[in-house]
């Protein structure tokens, strides 16, 4: 018997590395598939967890051929059995890093014009939604008041990782898009901290503290966690500023620092770790130091891996009885109340006399998808509540998943039609994002601006953007392909892209990234090769954007012509002044870049289009009268 038990334990240990690798593959695979299909990653991660968790577990319960059963069991995820006593602290550490990442996203100066509206959404709508959500959990789900307060507090969050893809697809006007984006970023850690406060109150009362003492202890841990987080964040930022940590160690140091502060805060005052790491992230995000790129690298690697893994793990813990609970009248009633009553009342009350229109308030009311933080924190506290003798806490996970699925699916299907019905969609805008700041592209930006087309110029080099800033163009300093751009780049400002850097492969990558969002007919790149170059040396047609300009010349040729005196010129074409007269005047070597009609912009490709009877034609060619047409 002892030998059999030892063999079983040895088998479990040997399988654990495989299970860890499987979780990573499922999570990152779901993230990749979500990018490919332009769908919310949270849904695909949940499907992966459900398939390899409860669904595969149900199949293994049938009487099937033993070799097949043994083979399938390798892929079955049962996190609590697979990880044993390590499971709870492992989830706690992962949630700590996720909340730190959320805090790192919150840079107050980036709020800009949305600060007033977002402040109302957090300071007014948040507490109102907490109060109403508590009543919904109490009277619909029949939860005790203290656990109902935890549920109501946590579910004020709206997940930014879910909202960002939706905003990129819907193309809302700037103000409602910014409100939804920044509310999600700010509320993510705030909702988690509401839940932390609720849990601490429950823990204190479980230990026999009276109401006054419990509130006093709660205030103490809030102050303690905030102080630890702020001091540790400031200290690490100072270490980076003074060059005390080499570049290659900065990302690992951040990871170790977050884990150390989480554990240290919990030792100083139990369960203050989540509050401390959130304050740590917010402090570092709002402290100026030269290594912010390293922090973003940390966020875009470690945090994404943890988000993927944790979500797959938590979904895999769902049992058939829990899944059946999704369809109970109590759960459905709670979800509908949160979506159709709690959220709209909180938003509408908080936006009175704020300058936000009723249409904007309605859109924000109904587009409130919950994300990974809601599920991760719910999963953590479901374990913690059961550990302190509150089995009712197990329903936390059911409520979280039900609300996440319902809100994500509803927002995904409703945001487009709802924004159009309310007149808040900018689908028909003609804004252009020009990636790459150089004399030629800035000349194009000026010509487009003079034609009344909105322009946003992006570059990773601050000096190269100097000319764009002097001209007064809207600019984005940073990498448009990074996750950071999802938060800071205004996707409502453009419906077309021109990638105009000297790097043909990078231009292609930008176009491939934005093609699913905008449509391939709206992504263009300056060619990296002249027509005389061999086709075998160029990037495949399917792996690049459309080539800009009627002649399709390379970046080098276009910039060489710029320095030789070529310039852009916008000309109105009509019956009195047809296209043939324009081409005769500008010369046979002229490049036709685009045509602006009443129906919108038509960018010209080599050998395609470029002719019109009416509209404004933008050409690029030699300037015959330099005195009259000099820049």
C-alpha positions as semicolon CSV with decimal commas, in nm:
position;residue;x (nm);y (nm);z (nm)
1;X;0,000;0,000;0,000
2;X;0,279;0,238;0,095
3;X;0,459;0,154;-0,227
4;X;0,146;0,222;-0,435
5;X;0,096;0,556;-0,262
6;X;0,458;0,647;-0,329
7;X;0,421;0,554;-0,697
8;X;0,109;0,769;-0,724
9;X;0,282;1,066;-0,563
10;X;0,583;1,018;-0,793
11;X;0,352;1,008;-1,096
12;X;0,181;1,332;-0,988
13;X;0,517;1,504;-0,943
14;X;0,635;1,385;-1,285
15;X;0,314;1,510;-1,446
16;X;0,334;1,854;-1,286
17;X;0,591;2,001;-1,530
18;X;0,376;1,879;-1,819
19;X;0,065;2,038;-1,666
20;X;0,250;2,370;-1,616
21;X;0,365;2,364;-1,979
22;X;0,011;2,280;-2,090
23;X;-0,135;2,574;-1,896
24;X;0,118;2,808;-2,056
25;X;0,049;2,674;-2,404
26;X;-0,329;2,705;-2,360
27;X;-0,311;3,058;-2,221
28;X;-0,068;3,202;-2,475
29;X;-0,231;3,005;-2,754
30;X;-0,566;3,161;-2,664
31;X;-0,404;3,506;-2,661
32;X;-0,258;3,446;-3,008
33;X;-0,587;3,315;-3,146
34;X;-0,767;3,618;-3,001
35;X;-0,521;3,847;-3,179
36;X;-0,566;3,655;-3,503
37;X;-0,946;3,658;-3,487
38;X;-0,970;4,002;-3,325
39;X;-1,186;3,864;-3,045
40;X;-1,162;3,919;-2,667
41;X;-0,886;3,692;-2,534
42;X;-1,073;3,637;-2,209
43;X;-1,344;3,436;-2,387
44;X;-1,097;3,209;-2,566
45;X;-0,892;3,153;-2,249
46;X;-1,211;3,057;-2,068
47;X;-1,306;2,812;-2,342
48;X;-0,959;2,653;-2,320
49;X;-0,991;2,614;-1,943
50;X;-1,340;2,467;-1,972
51;X;-1,236;2,213;-2,235
52;X;-0,927;2,088;-2,053
53;X;-1,084;2,118;-1,708
54;X;-1,447;2,021;-1,639
55;X;-1,531;1,896;-1,990
56;X;-1,235;1,658;-2,010
57;X;-1,301;1,559;-1,647
58;X;-1,658;1,465;-1,737
59;X;-1,532;1,251;-2,029
60;X;-1,289;1,071;-1,801
61;X;-1,579;0,978;-1,570
62;X;-1,720;0,754;-1,843
63;X;-1,614;0,390;-1,870
64;X;-1,372;0,421;-2,162
65;X;-1,078;0,209;-2,274
66;X;-0,806;0,231;-2,010
67;X;-0,514;0,330;-2,241
68;X;-0,727;0,611;-2,389
69;X;-0,833;0,718;-2,043
70;X;-0,470;0,730;-1,925
71;X;-0,370;0,932;-2,230
72;X;-0,651;1,184;-2,183
73;X;-0,581;1,217;-1,811
74;X;-0,243;1,370;-1,893
75;X;-0,427;1,668;-2,042
76;X;-0,692;1,699;-1,771
77;X;-0,643;2,008;-1,553
78;X;-0,756;1,981;-1,191
79;X;-0,561;2,268;-1,034
80;X;-0,639;2,199;-0,669
81;X;-0,535;1,834;-0,706
82;X;-0,243;1,907;-0,939
83;X;-0,084;2,178;-0,724
84;X;-0,209;2,083;-0,377
85;X;-0,111;2,321;-0,098
86;X;0,085;2,539;-0,340
87;X;-0,229;2,636;-0,534
88;X;-0,361;2,905;-0,298
89;X;-0,036;3,099;-0,243
90;X;0,045;3,062;-0,614
91;X;-0,281;3,233;-0,711
92;X;-0,215;3,501;-0,449
93;X;0,128;3,583;-0,594
94;X;-0,008;3,587;-0,948
95;X;-0,293;3,822;-0,852
96;X;-0,040;4,049;-0,678
97;X;0,159;4,084;-1,001
98;X;-0,159;4,141;-1,205
99;X;-0,267;4,421;-0,968
100;X;0,082;4,573;-0,982
101;X;0,050;4,573;-1,361
102;X;-0,286;4,749;-1,329
103;X;-0,131;5,012;-1,104
104;X;0,158;5,060;-1,351
105;X;-0,093;5,143;-1,624
106;X;-0,242;5,434;-1,428
107;X;-0,050;5,748;-1,519
108;X;-0,255;6,045;-1,403
109;X;-0,115;6,286;-1,662
110;X;-0,242;6,061;-1,942
111;X;-0,601;6,115;-1,830
112;X;-0,596;6,456;-2,001
113;X;-0,938;6,597;-2,086
114;X;-1,107;6,283;-1,953
115;X;-0,989;6,339;-1,595
116;X;-1,312;6,511;-1,483
117;X;-1,544;6,247;-1,631
118;X;-1,328;5,957;-1,512
119;X;-1,307;6,112;-1,165
120;X;-1,686;6,111;-1,147
121;X;-1,701;5,753;-1,271
122;X;-1,463;5,641;-0,996
123;X;-1,555;5,868;-0,704
124;X;-1,933;5,875;-0,760
125;X;-2,033;5,586;-0,986
126;X;-1,800;5,341;-0,807
127;X;-1,949;5,376;-0,457
128;X;-2,305;5,390;-0,598
129;X;-2,245;5,069;-0,795
130;X;-2,089;4,912;-0,483
131;X;-2,395;4,993;-0,274
132;X;-2,647;4,877;-0,535
133;X;-2,440;4,568;-0,617
134;X;-2,437;4,478;-0,248
135;X;-2,818;4,493;-0,234
136;X;-2,839;4,284;-0,554
137;X;-2,611;4,015;-0,408
138;X;-2,801;4,020;-0,078
139;X;-3,159;4,008;-0,204
140;X;-3,121;3,820;-0,534
141;X;-2,849;3,567;-0,449
142;X;-2,934;3,553;-0,075
143;X;-2,574;3,609;0,033
144;X;-2,491;3,732;0,386
145;X;-2,442;4,107;0,407
146;X;-2,065;4,092;0,454
147;X;-1,999;3,865;0,155
148;X;-2,256;4,059;-0,050
149;X;-2,051;4,373;0,019
150;X;-1,738;4,198;-0,112
151;X;-1,923;4,094;-0,427
152;X;-2,065;4,442;-0,485
153;X;-1,725;4,603;-0,430
154;X;-1,530;4,381;-0,665
155;X;-1,776;4,400;-0,953
156;X;-1,746;4,777;-0,998
157;X;-1,442;4,691;-1,213
158;X;-1,449;4,708;-1,592
159;X;-1,157;4,523;-1,748
160;X;-0,926;4,734;-1,967
161;X;-0,784;4,423;-2,136
162;X;-1,135;4,349;-2,263
163;X;-1,235;4,707;-2,342
164;X;-0,929;4,790;-2,554
165;X;-1,004;4,544;-2,837
166;X;-1,368;4,652;-2,836
167;X;-1,275;5,020;-2,870
168;X;-1,036;4,943;-3,154
169;X;-1,313;4,766;-3,344
170;X;-1,598;5,008;-3,267
171;X;-1,417;5,338;-3,342
172;X;-1,611;5,547;-3,094
173;X;-1,581;5,921;-3,081
174;X;-1,299;6,046;-2,863
175;X;-1,480;6,134;-2,539
176;X;-1,685;5,818;-2,480
177;X;-1,387;5,606;-2,590
178;X;-1,158;5,781;-2,341
179;X;-1,414;5,752;-2,060
180;X;-1,452;5,376;-2,113
181;X;-1,077;5,324;-2,149
182;X;-0,965;5,523;-1,845
183;X;-1,252;5,410;-1,626
184;X;-1,141;5,052;-1,686
185;X;-0,779;5,133;-1,608
186;X;-0,859;5,324;-1,287
187;X;-1,141;5,101;-1,164
188;X;-0,947;4,776;-1,208
189;X;-0,730;4,823;-0,897
190;X;-1,003;5,020;-0,715
191;X;-1,257;4,736;-0,739
192;X;-0,995;4,487;-0,620
193;X;-0,919;4,708;-0,321
194;X;-1,291;4,729;-0,238
195;X;-1,291;4,348;-0,226
196;X;-0,976;4,346;-0,011
197;X;-1,146;4,581;0,235
198;X;-1,456;4,363;0,244
199;X;-1,252;4,049;0,305
200;X;-1,051;4,212;0,584
201;X;-1,371;4,322;0,755
202;X;-1,503;3,964;0,738
203;X;-1,175;3,825;0,873
204;X;-1,170;4,067;1,166
205;X;-1,529;3,988;1,263
206;X;-1,459;3,615;1,227
207;X;-1,181;3,661;1,482
208;X;-1,430;3,814;1,726
209;X;-1,362;4,186;1,678
210;X;-1,659;4,417;1,731
211;X;-1,776;4,652;1,458
212;X;-1,575;4,955;1,573
213;X;-1,257;4,755;1,618
214;X;-1,302;4,590;1,276
215;X;-1,334;4,930;1,107
216;X;-1,030;5,055;1,297
217;X;-0,822;4,758;1,188
218;X;-0,942;4,804;0,832
219;X;-0,829;5,167;0,827
220;X;-0,496;5,064;0,979
221;X;-0,419;4,804;0,711
222;X;-0,526;5,045;0,435
223;X;-0,282;5,308;0,566
224;X;-0,010;5,048;0,625
225;X;-0,047;4,895;0,278
226;X;-0,050;5,236;0,110
227;X;0,263;5,351;0,297
228;X;0,455;5,031;0,218
229;X;0,357;5,051;-0,149
230;X;0,441;5,420;-0,195
231;X;0,775;5,402;-0,011
232;X;0,883;5,085;-0,193
233;X;0,779;5,227;-0,531
234;X;0,964;5,553;-0,469
235;X;1,271;5,364;-0,348
236;X;1,287;5,141;-0,656
237;X;1,238;5,439;-0,889
238;X;1,526;5,620;-0,713
239;X;1,746;5,314;-0,757
240;X;1,674;5,322;-1,130
241;X;1,738;5,697;-1,149
242;X;2,076;5,669;-0,979
243;X;2,189;5,381;-1,198
244;X;2,219;5,140;-0,906
245;X;2,067;4,857;-1,111
246;X;2,206;4,759;-1,453
247;X;1,972;4,756;-1,751
248;X;1,965;4,379;-1,796
249;X;1,856;4,327;-1,433
250;X;1,579;4,587;-1,419
251;X;1,290;4,363;-1,529
252;X;1,392;4,073;-1,300
253;X;1,444;4,316;-1,011
254;X;1,092;4,453;-1,059
255;X;0,943;4,104;-1,050
256;X;1,134;4,007;-0,735
257;X;1,057;4,345;-0,575
258;X;0,682;4,306;-0,629
259;X;0,681;3,958;-0,479
260;X;0,895;4,071;-0,184
261;X;0,672;4,372;-0,108
262;X;0,361;4,152;-0,131
263;X;0,503;3,905;0,123
264;X;0,651;4,176;0,348
265;X;0,325;4,371;0,363
266;X;0,136;4,055;0,452
267;X;0,382;3,989;0,734
268;X;0,343;4,343;0,871
269;X;-0,036;4,331;0,855
270;X;-0,212;4,024;0,713
271;X;-0,367;4,062;0,366
272;X;-0,225;4,411;0,301
273;X;-0,005;4,276;0,022
274;X;-0,253;4,335;-0,260
275;X;-0,304;4,696;-0,151
276;X;0,074;4,749;-0,121
277;X;0,162;4,619;-0,468
278;X;-0,118;4,823;-0,627
279;X;0,017;5,137;-0,458
280;X;0,368;5,031;-0,565
281;X;0,262;5,015;-0,931
282;X;0,079;5,349;-0,920
283;X;0,378;5,518;-0,756
284;X;0,622;5,393;-1,017
285;X;0,387;5,482;-1,303
286;X;0,375;5,844;-1,186
287;X;0,745;5,881;-1,100
288;X;0,975;6,010;-1,373
289;X;1,269;5,784;-1,447
290;X;1,443;5,666;-1,761
291;X;1,361;5,296;-1,739
292;X;0,987;5,301;-1,806
293;X;1,048;5,098;-2,122
294;X;1,180;4,815;-1,906
295;X;0,866;4,833;-1,695
296;X;0,651;4,804;-2,004
297;X;0,857;4,506;-2,115
298;X;0,789;4,350;-1,777
299;X;0,419;4,419;-1,810
300;X;0,395;4,286;-2,163
301;X;0,570;3,955;-2,085
302;X;0,541;3,836;-1,726
303;X;0,199;3,993;-1,663
304;X;0,050;3,858;-1,987
305;X;0,178;3,509;-1,910
306;X;0,031;3,523;-1,560
307;X;-0,302;3,660;-1,678
308;X;-0,325;3,378;-1,932
309;X;-0,224;3,108;-1,686
310;X;-0,442;3,227;-1,400
311;X;-0,750;3,254;-1,616
312;X;-0,704;2,904;-1,757
313;X;-0,645;2,769;-1,404
314;X;-0,950;2,936;-1,255
315;X;-1,173;2,823;-1,539
316;X;-1,043;2,469;-1,505
317;X;-1,150;2,463;-1,137
318;X;-1,516;2,498;-1,234
319;X;-1,706;2,179;-1,159
320;X;-2,025;2,059;-1,333
321;X;-2,242;2,170;-1,036
322;X;-2,085;2,517;-1,053
323;X;-2,140;2,533;-1,429
324;X;-2,505;2,434;-1,381
325;X;-2,529;2,720;-1,132
326;X;-2,471;2,966;-1,419
327;X;-2,823;2,891;-1,537
328;X;-2,998;2,924;-1,202
329;X;-3,255;3,200;-1,170
330;X;-3,055;3,362;-0,890
331;X;-2,735;3,392;-1,094
332;X;-2,915;3,507;-1,408
333;X;-3,116;3,759;-1,205
334;X;-2,800;3,894;-1,042
335;X;-2,620;3,932;-1,376
336;X;-2,915;4,109;-1,536
337;X;-2,951;4,339;-1,235
338;X;-2,581;4,432;-1,251
339;X;-2,596;4,499;-1,625
340;X;-2,935;4,664;-1,666
341;X;-3,002;4,830;-1,329
342;X;-2,692;4,879;-1,114
343;X;-2,454;5,003;-1,381
344;X;-2,696;5,240;-1,564
345;X;-2,820;5,401;-1,239
346;X;-2,464;5,453;-1,112
347;X;-2,342;5,605;-1,441
348;X;-2,642;5,831;-1,501
349;X;-2,643;5,969;-1,145
350;X;-2,267;6,031;-1,149
351;X;-2,273;6,213;-1,484
352;X;-2,545;6,465;-1,401
353;X;-2,421;6,822;-1,471
354;X;-2,084;6,689;-1,584
355;X;-2,100;6,800;-1,948
356;X;-2,143;6,439;-2,063
357;X;-2,442;6,402;-2,295
358;X;-2,722;6,157;-2,219
359;X;-2,623;5,954;-2,527
360;X;-2,267;5,920;-2,401
361;X;-2,394;5,827;-2,055
362;X;-2,620;5,557;-2,203
363;X;-2,335;5,408;-2,404
364;X;-2,103;5,402;-2,103
365;X;-2,385;5,253;-1,895
366;X;-2,430;4,946;-2,109
367;X;-2,071;4,883;-2,218
368;X;-1,907;4,757;-1,899
369;X;-1,732;4,423;-1,964
370;X;-1,564;4,269;-1,660
371;X;-1,220;4,119;-1,710
372;X;-0,937;3,915;-1,568
373;X;-0,903;4,111;-1,243
374;X;-1,263;4,035;-1,146
375;X;-1,211;3,662;-1,202
376;X;-0,862;3,645;-1,051
377;X;-0,954;3,832;-0,733
378;X;-1,281;3,639;-0,701
379;X;-1,090;3,311;-0,735
380;X;-0,838;3,417;-0,471
381;X;-1,096;3,532;-0,216
382;X;-1,319;3,231;-0,275
383;X;-1,026;3,022;-0,150
384;X;-0,950;3,263;0,137
385;X;-1,312;3,280;0,256
386;X;-1,343;2,902;0,263
387;X;-1,012;2,881;0,451
388;X;-1,151;3,099;0,734
389;X;-1,473;2,901;0,762
390;X;-1,706;3,084;0,519
391;X;-1,811;2,822;0,261
392;X;-2,060;3,070;0,109
393;X;-1,756;3,235;-0,050
394;X;-1,738;2,954;-0,308
395;X;-2,016;3,122;-0,506
396;X;-1,779;3,415;-0,570
397;X;-1,624;3,230;-0,866
398;X;-1,961;3,138;-1,017
399;X;-2,081;3,498;-1,000
400;X;-1,755;3,628;-1,145
401;X;-1,753;3,395;-1,444
402;X;-2,123;3,445;-1,513
403;X;-2,086;3,824;-1,507
404;X;-1,768;3,817;-1,717
405;X;-1,919;3,594;-1,988
406;X;-2,243;3,792;-2,003
407;X;-2,085;4,138;-2,009
408;X;-1,808;4,049;-2,254
409;X;-2,043;3,882;-2,501
410;X;-2,301;4,160;-2,470
411;X;-2,041;4,436;-2,513
412;X;-1,879;4,257;-2,807
413;X;-2,206;4,232;-2,999
414;X;-2,367;4,558;-2,882
415;X;-2,093;4,822;-2,889
416;X;-2,099;4,865;-3,268
417;X;-2,476;4,886;-3,328
418;X;-2,534;5,083;-3,005
419;X;-2,266;5,343;-3,083
420;X;-2,404;5,390;-3,433
421;X;-2,763;5,417;-3,308
422;X;-2,657;5,684;-3,057
423;X;-2,448;5,870;-3,315
424;X;-2,124;5,811;-3,123
425;X;-1,939;5,610;-3,387
426;X;-1,664;5,766;-3,597
427;X;-1,662;5,492;-3,859
428;X;-1,687;5,740;-4,145
429;X;-1,401;5,961;-4,032
430;X;-1,103;6,020;-4,259
431;X;-0,828;6,053;-4,000
432;X;-0,486;5,919;-4,100
433;X;-0,217;5,772;-3,875
434;X;0,128;5,826;-4,028
435;X;0,386;5,596;-3,870
436;X;0,735;5,739;-3,915
437;X;0,833;6,105;-3,881
438;X;1,066;6,227;-4,159
439;X;1,068;6,529;-4,393
440;X;0,868;6,347;-4,662
441;X;0,601;6,212;-4,426
442;X;0,568;6,547;-4,249
443;X;0,519;6,712;-4,588
444;X;0,241;6,461;-4,655
445;X;0,093;6,532;-4,311
446;X;0,087;6,906;-4,382
447;X;-0,079;6,852;-4,719
448;X;-0,346;6,629;-4,564
449;X;-0,408;6,881;-4,285
450;X;-0,449;7,159;-4,541
451;X;-0,711;6,940;-4,713
452;X;-0,905;6,915;-4,387
453;X;-0,799;6,557;-4,309
454;X;-0,710;6,480;-3,947
455;X;-0,353;6,355;-3,904
456;X;-0,174;6,175;-3,619
457;X;0,202;6,127;-3,654
458;X;0,369;5,845;-3,458
459;X;0,735;5,769;-3,405
460;X;0,957;5,602;-3,147
461;X;1,211;5,888;-3,161
462;X;1,125;6,209;-2,976
463;X;1,366;6,420;-3,188
464;X;1,211;6,302;-3,515
465;X;0,872;6,414;-3,385
466;X;1,001;6,769;-3,326
467;X;0,896;6,886;-3,673
468;X;0,546;6,743;-3,624
469;X;0,510;6,918;-3,289
470;X;0,628;7,250;-3,439
471;X;0,369;7,216;-3,718
472;X;0,102;7,153;-3,454
473;X;0,017;6,798;-3,563
474;X;-0,120;6,552;-3,311
475;X;0,162;6,314;-3,221
476;X;0,215;5,979;-3,052
477;X;0,556;5,909;-2,902
478;X;0,606;5,538;-2,864
479;X;0,581;5,202;-3,035
480;X;0,244;5,165;-3,212
481;X;0,281;4,785;-3,199
482;X;0,317;4,770;-2,820
483;X;0,043;4,695;-2,570
484;X;0,111;5,041;-2,427
485;X;-0,029;5,188;-2,751
486;X;-0,361;5,017;-2,676
487;X;-0,393;5,246;-2,375
488;X;-0,233;5,569;-2,498
489;X;-0,294;5,576;-2,873
490;X;-0,625;5,738;-2,966
491;X;-0,770;5,480;-3,205
492;X;-1,076;5,696;-3,270
493;X;-0,852;5,958;-3,438
494;X;-0,781;5,758;-3,755
495;X;-0,940;5,520;-4,002
496;X;-0,641;5,489;-4,234
497;X;-0,273;5,410;-4,178
498;X;0,034;5,506;-4,379
499;X;0,351;5,329;-4,264
500;X;0,632;5,553;-4,390
501;X;0,955;5,442;-4,224
502;X;1,276;5,338;-4,408
503;X;1,225;4,979;-4,280
504;X;1,004;4,789;-4,524
505;X;0,961;4,491;-4,290
506;X;0,851;4,717;-4,005
507;X;0,606;4,897;-4,234
508;X;0,459;4,560;-4,330
509;X;0,433;4,456;-3,966
510;X;0,243;4,774;-3,878
511;X;-0,001;4,718;-4,164
512;X;-0,056;4,352;-4,074
513;X;-0,122;4,452;-3,711
514;X;-0,386;4,713;-3,796
515;X;-0,544;4,543;-4,101
516;X;-0,795;4,334;-3,898
517;X;-0,905;4,645;-3,713
518;X;-0,935;4,892;-4,003
519;X;-0,969;4,664;-4,302
520;X;-0,688;4,585;-4,541
521;X;-0,814;4,845;-4,789
522;X;-0,722;5,116;-4,537
523;X;-0,363;5,021;-4,450
524;X;-0,085;5,148;-4,677
525;X;0,289;5,147;-4,669
526;X;0,563;5,317;-4,861
527;X;0,737;5,059;-5,074
528;X;1,081;4,943;-4,968
529;X;1,179;4,855;-5,326
530;X;1,163;5,021;-5,663
531;X;0,984;4,839;-5,940
532;X;1,321;4,744;-6,086
533;X;1,398;4,526;-5,781
534;X;1,342;4,154;-5,802
535;X;1,012;4,026;-5,666
536;X;1,192;3,752;-5,473
537;X;1,352;4,016;-5,253
538;X;1,023;4,179;-5,151
539;X;0,778;4,086;-4,877
540;X;0,486;3,869;-4,986
541;X;0,176;4,061;-5,092
542;X;-0,036;3,894;-4,826
543;X;0,211;3,991;-4,553
544;X;0,220;4,364;-4,613
545;X;-0,002;4,666;-4,656
546;X;-0,108;4,814;-4,987
547;X;0,157;5,015;-5,168
548;X;0,101;5,390;-5,153
549;X;0,111;5,621;-5,461
550;X;0,034;5,564;-5,828
551;X;0,397;5,497;-5,921
552;X;0,482;5,283;-5,618
553;X;0,834;5,416;-5,576
554;X;1,048;5,328;-5,277
555;X;1,106;5,528;-4,961
556;X;1,455;5,616;-5,084
557;X;1,323;5,744;-5,417
558;X;1,050;5,953;-5,253
559;X;1,288;6,114;-5,003
560;X;1,551;6,174;-5,275
561;X;1,289;6,358;-5,479
562;X;1,189;6,556;-5,170
563;X;1,541;6,687;-5,126
564;X;1,558;6,767;-5,498
565;X;1,256;6,994;-5,463
566;X;0,944;6,783;-5,511
567;X;0,642;6,883;-5,304
568;X;0,279;6,785;-5,242
569;X;-0,002;6,981;-5,401
570;X;-0,380;6,951;-5,359
571;X;-0,583;7,043;-5,668
572;X;-0,958;7,054;-5,722
573;X;-1,061;6,858;-6,031
574;X;-1,386;6,939;-6,212
575;X;-1,535;6,954;-6,560
576;X;-1,368;7,290;-6,613
577;X;-1,031;7,157;-6,493
578;X;-1,018;6,782;-6,562
579;X;-0,757;6,531;-6,449
580;X;-0,580;6,548;-6,786
581;X;-0,511;6,918;-6,735
582;X;-0,374;6,850;-6,388
583;X;-0,136;6,581;-6,517
584;X;-0,026;6,807;-6,801
585;X;0,050;7,086;-6,559
586;X;0,229;6,874;-6,296
587;X;0,427;6,662;-6,541
588;X;0,428;6,299;-6,646
589;X;0,651;6,194;-6,353
590;X;0,400;6,312;-6,092
591;X;0,280;6,070;-5,824
592;X;-0,093;6,066;-5,746
593;X;-0,127;5,996;-5,374
594;X;-0,499;6,014;-5,301
595;X;-0,833;6,159;-5,404
596;X;-1,070;6,320;-5,157
597;X;-1,432;6,290;-5,256
598;X;-1,755;6,359;-5,068
599;X;-1,770;5,986;-4,993
600;X;-1,426;5,988;-4,829
601;X;-1,061;5,928;-4,912
602;X;-0,937;5,704;-5,191
603;X;-0,568;5,623;-5,166
604;X;-0,410;5,539;-5,500
605;X;-0,209;5,223;-5,568
606;X;0,026;5,151;-5,857
607;X;-0,175;5,086;-6,173
608;X;-0,511;5,122;-5,995
609;X;-0,752;5,416;-5,990
610;X;-0,616;5,765;-5,976
611;X;-0,877;5,910;-6,212
612;X;-1,177;6,119;-6,119
613;X;-1,411;6,375;-6,269
614;X;-1,466;6,555;-5,941
615;X;-1,277;6,584;-5,613
616;X;-0,951;6,704;-5,461
617;X;-0,643;6,524;-5,589
618;X;-0,321;6,519;-5,389
619;X;-0,014;6,485;-5,609
620;X;0,358;6,466;-5,540
621;X;0,585;6,606;-5,805
622;X;0,836;6,870;-5,908
623;X;0,761;7,231;-5,837
624;X;0,792;7,442;-6,148
625;X;0,738;7,780;-5,982
626;X;0,940;7,749;-5,659
627;X;0,878;8,111;-5,560
628;X;0,503;8,064;-5,568
629;X;0,486;7,709;-5,435
630;X;0,779;7,687;-5,193
631;X;0,700;7,520;-4,867
